[in-house]
Amino acid sequence: MSATDDDARRRPLLAYKNEEFLDSDDARPLRILAEYLEPMHAFQRANIRDTIVFFGSARLAADGPLGRYYRDAQELARIITLWSKALPSHAHRYVICTGGGGGIMEAANRGASEARGRTIGLNIGLPHEQRPNPYLTRELTFEFHYFFMRKLWFAYLARALVVFPGGFGTLDEMTEILTLAQTRKLKRRIPVVLYGEEYWREIINFEALVRHGMISPEDLSLVRFADEPQAALALLQAGIAAEPETEMPAFAHSSMPPEKGA
């Protein structure tokens, strides 16, 4: 072994190449930052500004008891992508974005892929492994460890949201967006379409929330219902058209509004 090789072995690793350190508790802020910067870098390179996000259960299959929801998500994502591709724009507009797994997520990515559009998957590592579905655009597929960073990227580029029937995860993701809208932490309104009115009115009694004073009557305007892909598309188009265009996405206000008299 040469003296040069021996010297190289003795030299400490650079911090950003030290895997033991990067996996430690002390480096947690670096891992969080990486889950913010990596998607940002990829979206900028791909010239993606706006997404339409699909939420819904990973347990719904095309041939299952509620298979129509899978097929409707697939069709809705397909016609959204065709509409988006026909728009005059230098950017990739209204790209379908999901959590990257199976069920409704797979259906939406599949529909967008069938329309030859790019499609985004924000996958999450879980104890029971959630595998990315095969319809994702490779360079727009990401693996997250932190739920909150994944949810930030759902919201950051979103121009609209479609929520299909789902369980705890779907409810969590949906109410996150509704809370941001209700508290005016979004600089642009995100139309929210709940797909499957009968399901959603059984799961969430929106009117009861108003009756008990938990939300305001005007908060009911934050959601719309649809039961057919074409109807959902029309609601999304109308909601998006009602908002002014912005050069860059704006997830949240960076400062509090000034106090009266300040």
KEPA-90828 format. One record per residue (C-alpha): residue number from 1; residue in three letters; x negated, y, z. Coordinates in Angstrom, 3 decimals. Each point is the difference from the previous one (the first is absolute). Example, Ala and Ser with C-alpha at 12.3 -4.5 7.8 and 13.67 -1.06 7.14 Angstrom:
2
<site zado="1" setor="ALA" xx="-12.300" yy="-4.500" zz="7.800"/>
<site zado="2" setor="SER" xx="-1.370" yy="3.440" zz="-0.660"/>
//
This chain:
262
<site zado="1" setor="MET" xx="0.000" yy="0.000" zz="0.000"/>
<site zado="2" setor="SER" xx="-1.371" yy="3.381" zz="-0.951"/>
<site zado="3" setor="ALA" xx="-0.377" yy="2.870" zz="2.429"/>
<site zado="4" setor="THR" xx="2.675" yy="1.874" zz="-1.935"/>
<site zado="5" setor="ASP" xx="2.527" yy="-2.824" zz="0.445"/>
<site zado="6" setor="ASP" xx="-0.833" yy="-0.279" zz="3.691"/>
<site zado="7" setor="ASP" xx="0.457" yy="3.739" zz="0.449"/>
<site zado="8" setor="ALA" xx="3.374" yy="-0.114" zz="-1.731"/>
<site zado="9" setor="ARG" xx="1.213" yy="-2.750" zz="2.346"/>
<site zado="10" setor="ARG" xx="-0.973" yy="2.041" zz="3.058"/>
<site zado="11" setor="ARG" xx="1.747" yy="3.181" zz="-1.114"/>
<site zado="12" setor="PRO" xx="3.468" yy="0.548" zz="1.483"/>
<site zado="13" setor="LEU" xx="3.026" yy="-0.083" zz="-2.277"/>
<site zado="14" setor="LEU" xx="1.567" yy="3.198" zz="-1.162"/>
<site zado="15" setor="ALA" xx="3.108" yy="0.591" zz="2.130"/>
<site zado="16" setor="TYR" xx="2.373" yy="-0.194" zz="-2.964"/>
<site zado="17" setor="LYS" xx="-1.477" yy="-3.397" zz="-0.980"/>
<site zado="18" setor="ASN" xx="0.093" yy="-1.442" zz="3.515"/>
<site zado="19" setor="GLU" xx="3.051" yy="-2.313" zz="-0.068"/>
<site zado="20" setor="GLU" xx="-0.251" yy="-0.803" zz="3.704"/>
<site zado="21" setor="PHE" xx="0.265" yy="3.698" zz="0.828"/>
<site zado="22" setor="LEU" xx="2.752" yy="0.649" zz="-2.574"/>
<site zado="23" setor="ASP" xx="2.112" yy="-2.762" zz="1.572"/>
<site zado="24" setor="SER" xx="-0.469" yy="1.375" zz="3.522"/>
<site zado="25" setor="ASP" xx="2.444" yy="2.053" zz="2.066"/>
<site zado="26" setor="ASP" xx="-2.282" yy="3.021" zz="-0.269"/>
<site zado="27" setor="ALA" xx="0.310" yy="0.008" zz="-3.804"/>
<site zado="28" setor="ARG" xx="3.800" yy="-0.134" zz="-0.026"/>
<site zado="29" setor="PRO" xx="0.277" yy="3.655" zz="-1.168"/>
<site zado="30" setor="LEU" xx="-2.174" yy="-0.883" zz="-3.009"/>
<site zado="31" setor="ARG" xx="2.254" yy="-2.916" zz="-0.922"/>
<site zado="32" setor="ILE" xx="3.088" yy="2.191" zz="0.291"/>
<site zado="33" setor="LEU" xx="-1.620" yy="2.673" zz="-2.159"/>
<site zado="34" setor="ALA" xx="-0.965" yy="-2.611" zz="-2.598"/>
<site zado="35" setor="GLU" xx="3.651" yy="-1.078" zz="-0.283"/>
<site zado="36" setor="TYR" xx="0.855" yy="3.617" zz="-0.768"/>
<site zado="37" setor="LEU" xx="-2.834" yy="0.755" zz="-2.424"/>
<site zado="38" setor="GLU" xx="-0.071" yy="-3.202" zz="-2.071"/>
<site zado="39" setor="PRO" xx="3.595" yy="0.325" zz="-1.305"/>
<site zado="40" setor="MET" xx="-0.455" yy="3.739" zz="-0.535"/>
<site zado="41" setor="HIS" xx="-3.071" yy="-0.662" zz="-2.140"/>
<site zado="42" setor="ALA" xx="1.818" yy="-2.647" zz="-2.042"/>
<site zado="43" setor="PHE" xx="3.135" yy="2.113" zz="-0.552"/>
<site zado="44" setor="GLN" xx="-2.046" yy="3.003" zz="-1.089"/>
<site zado="45" setor="ARG" xx="-1.965" yy="-2.120" zz="-2.464"/>
<site zado="46" setor="ALA" xx="3.232" yy="-1.489" zz="-1.382"/>
<site zado="47" setor="ASN" xx="1.625" yy="3.459" zz="-0.199"/>
<site zado="48" setor="ILE" xx="2.978" yy="-1.112" zz="2.068"/>
<site zado="49" setor="ARG" xx="1.969" yy="2.798" zz="1.658"/>
<site zado="50" setor="ASP" xx="3.493" yy="-1.335" zz="0.670"/>
<site zado="51" setor="THR" xx="1.383" yy="-3.332" zz="1.087"/>
<site zado="52" setor="ILE" xx="3.411" yy="-1.531" zz="0.493"/>
<site zado="53" setor="VAL" xx="-0.206" yy="-2.276" zz="3.004"/>
<site zado="54" setor="PHE" xx="1.959" yy="-3.228" zz="0.387"/>
<site zado="55" setor="PHE" xx="0.600" yy="-1.461" zz="3.454"/>
<site zado="56" setor="GLY" xx="1.785" yy="-3.273" zz="0.719"/>
<site zado="57" setor="SER" xx="-0.307" yy="-3.477" zz="1.409"/>
<site zado="58" setor="ALA" xx="-2.852" yy="-2.314" zz="-0.935"/>
<site zado="59" setor="ARG" xx="2.401" yy="-2.908" zz="0.618"/>
<site zado="60" setor="LEU" xx="2.348" yy="0.657" zz="-2.932"/>
<site zado="61" setor="ALA" xx="-0.568" yy="-2.312" zz="-2.967"/>
<site zado="62" setor="ALA" xx="1.479" yy="0.132" zz="-3.487"/>
<site zado="63" setor="ASP" xx="1.666" yy="-3.391" zz="0.467"/>
<site zado="64" setor="GLY" xx="1.068" yy="0.509" zz="3.634"/>
<site zado="65" setor="PRO" xx="3.403" yy="0.866" zz="1.494"/>
<site zado="66" setor="LEU" xx="-0.665" yy="3.726" zz="-0.453"/>
<site zado="67" setor="GLY" xx="-1.883" yy="-0.426" zz="-3.248"/>
<site zado="68" setor="ARG" xx="1.932" yy="2.783" zz="-1.700"/>
<site zado="69" setor="TYR" xx="-1.955" yy="2.510" zz="2.055"/>
<site zado="70" setor="TYR" xx="-3.268" yy="-1.423" zz="-1.346"/>
<site zado="71" setor="ARG" xx="1.300" yy="0.187" zz="-3.564"/>
<site zado="72" setor="ASP" xx="1.402" yy="3.513" zz="0.498"/>
<site zado="73" setor="ALA" xx="-3.308" yy="1.240" zz="1.457"/>
<site zado="74" setor="GLN" xx="-1.809" yy="-1.476" zz="-2.977"/>
<site zado="75" setor="GLU" xx="2.372" yy="1.676" zz="-2.456"/>
<site zado="76" setor="LEU" xx="-0.008" yy="3.345" zz="1.793"/>
<site zado="77" setor="ALA" xx="-3.810" yy="0.125" zz="0.075"/>
<site zado="78" setor="ARG" xx="-0.062" yy="-0.906" zz="-3.691"/>
<site zado="79" setor="ILE" xx="2.365" yy="2.794" zz="-1.097"/>
<site zado="80" setor="ILE" xx="-1.682" yy="2.542" zz="2.294"/>
<site zado="81" setor="THR" xx="-3.330" yy="-0.829" zz="-1.634"/>
<site zado="82" setor="LEU" xx="1.421" yy="0.272" zz="-3.507"/>
<site zado="83" setor="TRP" xx="1.523" yy="3.383" zz="0.889"/>
<site zado="84" setor="SER" xx="-3.257" yy="1.171" zz="1.543"/>
<site zado="85" setor="LYS" xx="-2.093" yy="-1.045" zz="-3.003"/>
<site zado="86" setor="ALA" xx="2.282" yy="1.982" zz="-2.305"/>
<site zado="87" setor="LEU" xx="-0.630" yy="3.252" zz="1.888"/>
<site zado="88" setor="PRO" xx="-2.445" yy="2.510" zz="-1.506"/>
<site zado="89" setor="SER" xx="-2.823" yy="0.109" zz="2.515"/>
<site zado="90" setor="HIS" xx="-3.753" yy="-0.414" zz="0.150"/>
<site zado="91" setor="ALA" xx="0.314" yy="-1.721" zz="3.384"/>
<site zado="92" setor="HIS" xx="1.365" yy="-3.431" zz="0.845"/>
<site zado="93" setor="ARG" xx="3.402" yy="1.038" zz="1.327"/>
<site zado="94" setor="TYR" xx="2.371" yy="-1.864" zz="2.295"/>
<site zado="95" setor="VAL" xx="-2.114" yy="-3.111" zz="0.401"/>
<site zado="96" setor="ILE" xx="1.685" yy="-2.859" zz="1.853"/>
<site zado="97" setor="CYS" xx="-1.590" yy="-0.535" zz="3.426"/>
<site zado="98" setor="THR" xx="0.731" yy="-2.842" zz="2.434"/>
<site zado="99" setor="GLY" xx="-1.505" yy="-1.753" zz="2.978"/>
<site zado="100" setor="GLY" xx="-1.603" yy="-2.431" zz="-2.421"/>
<site zado="101" setor="GLY" xx="1.493" yy="-3.255" zz="1.318"/>
<site zado="102" setor="GLY" xx="2.836" yy="-2.295" zz="-1.034"/>
<site zado="103" setor="GLY" xx="3.763" yy="0.383" zz="-0.149"/>
<site zado="104" setor="ILE" xx="1.230" yy="3.471" zz="-0.887"/>
<site zado="105" setor="MET" xx="-3.589" yy="1.219" zz="-0.235"/>
<site zado="106" setor="GLU" xx="-0.846" yy="-2.630" zz="-2.583"/>
<site zado="107" setor="ALA" xx="3.214" yy="0.699" zz="-1.896"/>
<site zado="108" setor="ALA" xx="-0.744" yy="3.725" zz="-0.304"/>
<site zado="109" setor="ASN" xx="-3.608" yy="-0.506" zz="-1.061"/>
<site zado="110" setor="ARG" xx="1.182" yy="-2.649" zz="-2.448"/>
<site zado="111" setor="GLY" xx="2.547" yy="2.314" zz="-1.613"/>
<site zado="112" setor="ALA" xx="-2.559" yy="2.781" zz="-0.393"/>
<site zado="113" setor="SER" xx="-2.502" yy="-2.450" zz="-1.475"/>
<site zado="114" setor="GLU" xx="2.602" yy="-1.252" zz="-2.495"/>
<site zado="115" setor="ALA" xx="0.376" yy="3.609" zz="-1.183"/>
<site zado="116" setor="ARG" xx="-3.798" yy="0.111" zz="-0.423"/>
<site zado="117" setor="GLY" xx="-0.436" yy="2.575" zz="2.718"/>
<site zado="118" setor="ARG" xx="-2.581" yy="0.282" zz="2.708"/>
<site zado="119" setor="THR" xx="1.228" yy="-1.151" zz="3.382"/>
<site zado="120" setor="ILE" xx="-1.365" yy="0.512" zz="3.511"/>
<site zado="121" setor="GLY" xx="-0.252" yy="-2.426" zz="2.919"/>
<site zado="122" setor="LEU" xx="-0.821" yy="1.086" zz="3.557"/>
<site zado="123" setor="ASN" xx="-0.553" yy="-3.392" zz="1.590"/>
<site zado="124" setor="ILE" xx="-0.459" yy="-0.568" zz="3.741"/>
<site zado="125" setor="GLY" xx="-1.934" yy="-2.669" zz="1.805"/>
<site zado="126" setor="LEU" xx="2.372" yy="-2.011" zz="2.241"/>
<site zado="127" setor="PRO" xx="-0.362" yy="-3.097" zz="2.247"/>
<site zado="128" setor="HIS" xx="2.112" yy="-1.883" zz="-2.535"/>
<site zado="129" setor="GLU" xx="-1.922" yy="1.146" zz="-3.033"/>
<site zado="130" setor="GLN" xx="1.835" yy="2.179" zz="-2.470"/>
<site zado="131" setor="ARG" xx="-1.549" yy="-0.614" zz="-3.378"/>
<site zado="132" setor="PRO" xx="0.081" yy="2.651" zz="-2.736"/>
<site zado="133" setor="ASN" xx="2.488" yy="-0.969" zz="-2.680"/>
<site zado="134" setor="PRO" xx="-1.274" yy="-0.696" zz="-3.545"/>
<site zado="135" setor="TYR" xx="1.698" yy="3.017" zz="-1.636"/>
<site zado="136" setor="LEU" xx="-2.173" yy="2.728" zz="1.516"/>
<site zado="137" setor="THR" xx="-2.442" yy="2.181" zz="-1.896"/>
<site zado="138" setor="ARG" xx="-3.357" yy="-1.227" zz="1.256"/>
<site zado="139" setor="GLU" xx="-1.656" yy="3.378" zz="0.533"/>
<site zado="140" setor="LEU" xx="3.121" yy="1.255" zz="1.807"/>
<site zado="141" setor="THR" xx="0.196" yy="-2.865" zz="2.502"/>
<site zado="142" setor="PHE" xx="-1.175" yy="0.740" zz="3.539"/>
<site zado="143" setor="GLU" xx="-0.360" yy="-1.979" zz="3.197"/>
<site zado="144" setor="PHE" xx="0.761" yy="1.818" zz="3.267"/>
<site zado="145" setor="HIS" xx="-0.710" yy="-0.913" zz="3.594"/>
<site zado="146" setor="TYR" xx="1.761" yy="2.994" zz="1.569"/>
<site zado="147" setor="PHE" xx="3.752" yy="0.270" zz="-0.437"/>
<site zado="148" setor="PHE" xx="-0.024" yy="3.760" zz="0.519"/>
<site zado="149" setor="MET" xx="-2.478" yy="0.608" zz="-2.816"/>
<site zado="150" setor="ARG" xx="2.051" yy="-2.216" zz="-2.303"/>
<site zado="151" setor="LYS" xx="3.133" yy="1.971" zz="0.872"/>
<site zado="152" setor="LEU" xx="-1.806" yy="3.264" zz="-0.669"/>
<site zado="153" setor="TRP" xx="-0.723" yy="-1.144" zz="-3.549"/>
<site zado="154" setor="PHE" xx="3.599" yy="-1.066" zz="-0.484"/>
<site zado="155" setor="ALA" xx="1.051" yy="3.562" zz="0.840"/>
<site zado="156" setor="TYR" xx="-2.830" yy="2.082" zz="-1.425"/>
<site zado="157" setor="LEU" xx="0.723" yy="-0.407" zz="-3.719"/>
<site zado="158" setor="ALA" xx="3.680" yy="-0.947" zz="0.245"/>
<site zado="159" setor="ARG" xx="2.505" yy="1.905" zz="-2.106"/>
<site zado="160" setor="ALA" xx="2.839" yy="-2.400" zz="0.786"/>
<site zado="161" setor="LEU" xx="0.755" yy="-3.065" zz="2.086"/>
<site zado="162" setor="VAL" xx="2.170" yy="-3.040" zz="-0.720"/>
<site zado="163" setor="VAL" xx="0.802" yy="-2.231" zz="2.962"/>
<site zado="164" setor="PHE" xx="1.329" yy="-3.488" zz="-0.643"/>
<site zado="165" setor="PRO" xx="1.313" yy="-2.283" zz="2.759"/>
<site zado="166" setor="GLY" xx="-2.696" yy="-0.908" zz="2.481"/>
<site zado="167" setor="GLY" xx="-0.874" yy="-0.601" zz="3.634"/>
<site zado="168" setor="PHE" xx="-2.132" yy="1.658" zz="2.658"/>
<site zado="169" setor="GLY" xx="-2.787" yy="1.055" zz="-2.367"/>
<site zado="170" setor="THR" xx="2.402" yy="1.522" zz="-2.507"/>
<site zado="171" setor="LEU" xx="1.877" yy="1.854" zz="2.745"/>
<site zado="172" setor="ASP" xx="-3.276" yy="1.319" zz="1.420"/>
<site zado="173" setor="GLU" xx="-1.225" yy="1.256" zz="-3.357"/>
<site zado="174" setor="MET" xx="3.350" yy="1.534" zz="-0.950"/>
<site zado="175" setor="THR" xx="0.520" yy="1.838" zz="3.287"/>
<site zado="176" setor="GLU" xx="-3.555" yy="1.334" zz="-0.162"/>
<site zado="177" setor="ILE" xx="0.826" yy="1.824" zz="-3.242"/>
<site zado="178" setor="LEU" xx="3.411" yy="1.137" zz="1.258"/>
<site zado="179" setor="THR" xx="-1.600" yy="1.376" zz="3.178"/>
<site zado="180" setor="LEU" xx="-2.572" yy="1.942" zz="-2.009"/>
<site zado="181" setor="ALA" xx="2.788" yy="1.436" zz="-2.146"/>
<site zado="182" setor="GLN" xx="2.266" yy="0.782" zz="2.950"/>
<site zado="183" setor="THR" xx="-2.800" yy="1.788" zz="1.879"/>
<site zado="184" setor="ARG" xx="-1.071" yy="1.873" zz="-3.153"/>
<site zado="185" setor="LYS" xx="-3.474" yy="-1.447" zz="-0.042"/>
<site zado="186" setor="LEU" xx="0.307" yy="-0.500" zz="-3.759"/>
<site zado="187" setor="LYS" xx="-0.576" yy="2.978" zz="-2.267"/>
<site zado="188" setor="ARG" xx="2.149" yy="-1.589" zz="-2.664"/>
<site zado="189" setor="ARG" xx="3.152" yy="-1.961" zz="0.555"/>
<site zado="190" setor="ILE" xx="-0.175" yy="-3.725" zz="-0.713"/>
<site zado="191" setor="PRO" xx="3.287" yy="-1.421" zz="-1.298"/>
<site zado="192" setor="VAL" xx="0.812" yy="-3.200" zz="1.906"/>
<site zado="193" setor="VAL" xx="2.241" yy="-2.566" zz="-1.682"/>
<site zado="194" setor="LEU" xx="1.256" yy="-2.880" zz="2.136"/>
<site zado="195" setor="TYR" xx="0.696" yy="-2.892" zz="-2.342"/>
<site zado="196" setor="GLY" xx="2.838" yy="-2.269" zz="1.081"/>
<site zado="197" setor="GLU" xx="2.534" yy="2.258" zz="1.705"/>
<site zado="198" setor="GLU" xx="1.903" yy="-2.787" zz="1.751"/>
<site zado="199" setor="TYR" xx="-3.200" yy="-1.347" zz="1.541"/>
<site zado="200" setor="TRP" xx="-1.272" yy="3.365" zz="1.198"/>
<site zado="201" setor="ARG" xx="3.307" yy="1.194" zz="1.436"/>
<site zado="202" setor="GLU" xx="0.189" yy="-3.221" zz="2.011"/>
<site zado="203" setor="ILE" xx="-3.600" yy="0.231" zz="1.224"/>
<site zado="204" setor="ILE" xx="0.011" yy="3.744" zz="0.824"/>
<site zado="205" setor="ASN" xx="3.099" yy="1.860" zz="1.122"/>
<site zado="206" setor="PHE" xx="-1.031" yy="3.432" zz="-1.227"/>
<site zado="207" setor="GLU" xx="3.310" yy="1.611" zz="0.944"/>
<site zado="208" setor="ALA" xx="-0.365" yy="-1.300" zz="3.574"/>
<site zado="209" setor="LEU" xx="-3.375" yy="1.722" zz="0.263"/>
<site zado="210" setor="VAL" xx="1.738" yy="3.261" zz="-0.866"/>
<site zado="211" setor="ARG" xx="2.924" yy="-0.693" zz="2.341"/>
<site zado="212" setor="HIS" xx="-2.340" yy="-0.603" zz="2.932"/>
<site zado="213" setor="GLY" xx="-2.002" yy="3.121" zz="-0.813"/>
<site zado="214" setor="MET" xx="-3.187" yy="-1.879" zz="-0.870"/>
<site zado="215" setor="ILE" xx="-0.261" yy="1.587" zz="-3.448"/>
<site zado="216" setor="SER" xx="1.658" yy="3.018" zz="-1.593"/>
<site zado="217" setor="PRO" xx="2.795" yy="-0.361" zz="-2.566"/>
<site zado="218" setor="GLU" xx="-2.258" yy="1.518" zz="-2.644"/>
<site zado="219" setor="ASP" xx="-2.534" yy="-2.785" zz="0.600"/>
<site zado="220" setor="LEU" xx="2.383" yy="-2.358" zz="-1.784"/>
<site zado="221" setor="SER" xx="-0.945" yy="1.800" zz="-3.229"/>
<site zado="222" setor="LEU" xx="-3.488" yy="-1.480" zz="0.276"/>
<site zado="223" setor="VAL" xx="1.237" yy="-3.322" zz="-1.404"/>
<site zado="224" setor="ARG" xx="2.030" yy="-1.141" zz="-2.979"/>
<site zado="225" setor="PHE" xx="1.352" yy="-3.462" zz="-0.780"/>
<site zado="226" setor="ALA" xx="-0.121" yy="-2.044" zz="-3.205"/>
<site zado="227" setor="ASP" xx="1.011" yy="-3.497" zz="-1.058"/>
<site zado="228" setor="GLU" xx="-1.086" yy="-0.028" zz="-3.652"/>
<site zado="229" setor="PRO" xx="-3.431" yy="0.724" zz="-1.532"/>
<site zado="230" setor="GLN" xx="1.305" yy="2.653" zz="-2.399"/>
<site zado="231" setor="ALA" xx="1.849" yy="1.789" zz="2.809"/>
<site zado="232" setor="ALA" xx="-3.131" yy="-0.039" zz="2.143"/>
<site zado="233" setor="LEU" xx="-2.076" yy="1.394" zz="-2.870"/>
<site zado="234" setor="ALA" xx="2.484" yy="2.849" zz="-0.483"/>
<site zado="235" setor="LEU" xx="-0.191" yy="0.889" zz="3.708"/>
<site zado="236" setor="LEU" xx="-3.803" yy="-0.035" zz="-0.079"/>
<site zado="237" setor="GLN" xx="-0.163" yy="2.157" zz="-3.117"/>
<site zado="238" setor="ALA" xx="2.439" yy="2.534" zz="1.444"/>
<site zado="239" setor="GLY" xx="-1.854" yy="0.134" zz="3.316"/>
<site zado="240" setor="ILE" xx="-3.378" yy="0.460" zz="-1.632"/>
<site zado="241" setor="ALA" xx="1.317" yy="2.659" zz="-2.415"/>
<site zado="242" setor="ALA" xx="1.369" yy="2.007" zz="2.937"/>
<site zado="243" setor="GLU" xx="-3.490" yy="0.491" zz="1.426"/>
<site zado="244" setor="PRO" xx="-2.494" yy="2.470" zz="-1.508"/>
<site zado="245" setor="GLU" xx="-3.193" yy="-1.395" zz="-1.475"/>
<site zado="246" setor="THR" xx="-3.178" yy="0.304" zz="2.057"/>
<site zado="247" setor="GLU" xx="-3.556" yy="-0.299" zz="-1.202"/>
<site zado="248" setor="MET" xx="-1.018" yy="-2.365" zz="2.754"/>
<site zado="249" setor="PRO" xx="1.911" yy="-2.205" zz="2.426"/>
<site zado="250" setor="ALA" xx="0.696" yy="1.431" zz="3.421"/>
<site zado="251" setor="PHE" xx="0.556" yy="-2.548" zz="2.732"/>
<site zado="252" setor="ALA" xx="0.306" yy="2.278" zz="3.000"/>
<site zado="253" setor="HIS" xx="-0.414" yy="3.571" zz="1.081"/>
<site zado="254" setor="SER" xx="-3.516" yy="0.697" zz="1.222"/>
<site zado="255" setor="SER" xx="1.130" yy="2.571" zz="2.544"/>
<site zado="256" setor="MET" xx="3.030" yy="0.801" zz="2.115"/>
<site zado="257" setor="PRO" xx="2.340" yy="2.738" zz="-1.284"/>
<site zado="258" setor="PRO" xx="-0.616" yy="3.367" zz="1.718"/>
<site zado="259" setor="GLU" xx="2.065" yy="0.708" zz="3.073"/>
<site zado="260" setor="LYS" xx="2.620" yy="2.718" zz="-0.163"/>
<site zado="261" setor="GLY" xx="-1.486" yy="3.359" zz="0.841"/>
<site zado="262" setor="ALA" xx="-3.542" yy="-1.210" zz="-0.530"/>
//
